[in-house]
Amino acid sequence: MTEMTAPEIAVVGPGGVGTFFAAHLAAAGHAVVACARRPFTQYVVDSDRASVTAPARVATDPEQLEGPVPWVLVGVKAHQTDGAGPWFDRLCGPGTTIVVMQNGVEGAERLAPHAHGAEILPTVVYCGTELAAPGHTVHARAGHLFTPDVAAAHRLAELFAGTRAEIRPTAGYVDEAWRKLGLNVVVNGLTALTDRPIAVVADEPLRTVARGILAECWAVGRAEGSTLTDDGIEPLLTGLGGAPGITSMLQDRRAGRSTEHDALYGAVVRGGIRHGIPTPLNQAVGALLAGGDPG
Ligand SMILES: NC(=O)c1ccc[n+]([C@@H]2O[C@H](COP(=O)([O-])OP(=O)(O)OC[C@H]3O[C@@H](n4cnc5c(N)ncnc54)[C@H](OP(=O)(O)O)[C@@H]3O)[C@@H](O)[C@H]2O)c1
């Protein structure tokens, strides 16, 4: 697209997750623009229960858009955030709400340098997807975002009303964020470093390592206000041991791409330093992953 128009919603980084949420908004009739590196003309969500197609408006250069816009949904991976800075410079201002659809617990801090006065709404993403081609995502499970229980989250939920993508504002957001980070620090590193599926967590002695990684993570989480206790560790590990599939970090590793190790393990280590909690396992796994990243 080349015309200078102000959309209602910009989705920066329409990958697996971004395309899922952009497609549902576009199909519901909202004025959405996908801010992408590669052009496409149509959204396709392939799914058992949330399939949708819709025409896509796509910009590949921030200069093609007028901003600021009311909503900016962030779908780039955590380590790609600064690279997407020119989009945020163009699209964000005091009337904007930035919705951070990324793993990890530091979304608000990560986007703060790019906000230009915008409100930042962190989320916990449950949306099993993989980008098959630009604009085309294959959806396998879930399709919702947990958010803090704030006014912006309820306005966001209204945007998605009637769609198969759901916004779930919750007073228990801190617990949701650390539950998901715990899950991520267990499965992502262990699958990527062993080149094995998620069920690798069931194998001793990896289950022992997983137990230690999770205990460190949730100890930091409690210091940050979560109420998750170590009673939840064994049930979570048992569930993961029976889970199908591989992780996106293993996919990234196999494809020779950088991984989100800093947004996951780095977040635990930084939190540990803030609160005086040792996190040697998270530090070690993060360092091993960083050492395997390209460049
Ligand atoms: N996918 C899942 O199942 C899932 C589930 C839960 C949470 N998450 C989290 O959700 C976040 C997004 O994951 P994802 O799987 O959707 O990632 P993804 O498929 O890799 O999507 C990221 C997209 O951002 C685009 N991008 C990167 N830099 C850009 C830039 N400067 N300008 C415009 N576009 C740019 C990429 O473009 P190209 O396509 O050209 O590379 C890609 O399409 C991550 O934090 C992830 O951990 C993912």
PDBQT file of the ligand as one rigid body, heavy atoms in Angstrom, charges set to zero:
ROOT
HETATM    1  N1  LIG A 301       4.042 -18.871  17.751  1.00  0.00    +0.000 N 
HETATM    2  C1  LIG A 301       3.618 -19.342  18.910  1.00  0.00    +0.000 C 
HETATM    3  O1  LIG A 301       3.066 -20.459  18.986  1.00  0.00    +0.000 OA
HETATM    4  C2  LIG A 301       3.743 -18.505  20.156  1.00  0.00    +0.000 A 
HETATM    5  C3  LIG A 301       2.993 -18.868  21.276  1.00  0.00    +0.000 A 
HETATM    6  C4  LIG A 301       3.086 -18.080  22.430  1.00  0.00    +0.000 A 
HETATM    7  C5  LIG A 301       3.910 -16.980  22.435  1.00  0.00    +0.000 A 
HETATM    8  N2  LIG A 301       4.629 -16.668  21.335  1.00  0.00    +0.000 N 
HETATM    9  C6  LIG A 301       5.456 -15.459  21.390  1.00  0.00    +0.000 C 
HETATM   10  O2  LIG A 301       4.890 -14.498  20.519  1.00  0.00    +0.000 OA
HETATM   11  C7  LIG A 301       5.926 -13.668  19.960  1.00  0.00    +0.000 C 
HETATM   12  C8  LIG A 301       5.835 -13.749  18.441  1.00  0.00    +0.000 C 
HETATM   13  O3  LIG A 301       6.139 -15.083  18.071  1.00  0.00    +0.000 OA
HETATM   14  P1  LIG A 301       5.825 -15.664  16.625  1.00  0.00    +0.000 P 
HETATM   15  O4  LIG A 301       5.923 -17.129  16.736  1.00  0.00    +0.000 OA
HETATM   16  O5  LIG A 301       4.588 -15.046  16.089  1.00  0.00    +0.000 OA
HETATM   17  O6  LIG A 301       7.097 -15.124  15.843  1.00  0.00    +0.000 OA
HETATM   18  P2  LIG A 301       7.322 -15.085  14.258  1.00  0.00    +0.000 P 
HETATM   19  O7  LIG A 301       6.388 -16.011  13.568  1.00  0.00    +0.000 OA
HETATM   20  O8  LIG A 301       8.781 -15.236  14.038  1.00  0.00    +0.000 OA
HETATM   21  O9  LIG A 301       6.855 -13.629  13.886  1.00  0.00    +0.000 OA
HETATM   22  C9  LIG A 301       7.643 -12.487  14.017  1.00  0.00    +0.000 C 
HETATM   23  C10 LIG A 301       7.363 -11.659  12.795  1.00  0.00    +0.000 C 
HETATM   24  O10 LIG A 301       7.962 -10.391  12.971  1.00  0.00    +0.000 OA
HETATM   25  C11 LIG A 301       8.456 -10.010  11.689  1.00  0.00    +0.000 C 
HETATM   26  N3  LIG A 301       9.464  -8.981  11.870  1.00  0.00    +0.000 N 
HETATM   27  C12 LIG A 301      10.685  -9.093  12.455  1.00  0.00    +0.000 A 
HETATM   28  N4  LIG A 301      11.312  -7.910  12.434  1.00  0.00    +0.000 NA
HETATM   29  C13 LIG A 301      10.473  -7.040  11.820  1.00  0.00    +0.000 A 
HETATM   30  C14 LIG A 301      10.561  -5.655  11.495  1.00  0.00    +0.000 A 
HETATM   31  N5  LIG A 301      11.640  -4.920  11.791  1.00  0.00    +0.000 N 
HETATM   32  N6  LIG A 301       9.513  -5.089  10.860  1.00  0.00    +0.000 NA
HETATM   33  C15 LIG A 301       8.407  -5.804  10.545  1.00  0.00    +0.000 A 
HETATM   34  N7  LIG A 301       8.267  -7.131  10.829  1.00  0.00    +0.000 NA
HETATM   35  C16 LIG A 301       9.296  -7.721  11.464  1.00  0.00    +0.000 A 
HETATM   36  C17 LIG A 301       9.002 -11.293  11.085  1.00  0.00    +0.000 C 
HETATM   37  O11 LIG A 301       9.125 -11.114   9.697  1.00  0.00    +0.000 OA
HETATM   38  P3  LIG A 301       9.611 -12.272   8.707  1.00  0.00    +0.000 P 
HETATM   39  O12 LIG A 301       8.401 -13.163   8.569  1.00  0.00    +0.000 OA
HETATM   40  O13 LIG A 301       9.943 -11.530   7.474  1.00  0.00    +0.000 OA
HETATM   41  O14 LIG A 301      10.765 -12.946   9.403  1.00  0.00    +0.000 OA
HETATM   42  C18 LIG A 301       7.918 -12.273  11.509  1.00  0.00    +0.000 C 
HETATM   43  O15 LIG A 301       6.900 -12.354  10.548  1.00  0.00    +0.000 OA
HETATM   44  C19 LIG A 301       7.237 -14.219  20.520  1.00  0.00    +0.000 C 
HETATM   45  O16 LIG A 301       7.622 -13.484  21.653  1.00  0.00    +0.000 OA
HETATM   46  C20 LIG A 301       6.891 -15.645  20.923  1.00  0.00    +0.000 C 
HETATM   47  O17 LIG A 301       7.709 -16.147  21.947  1.00  0.00    +0.000 OA
HETATM   48  C21 LIG A 301       4.567 -17.396  20.189  1.00  0.00    +0.000 A 
ENDROOT
TORSDOF 0
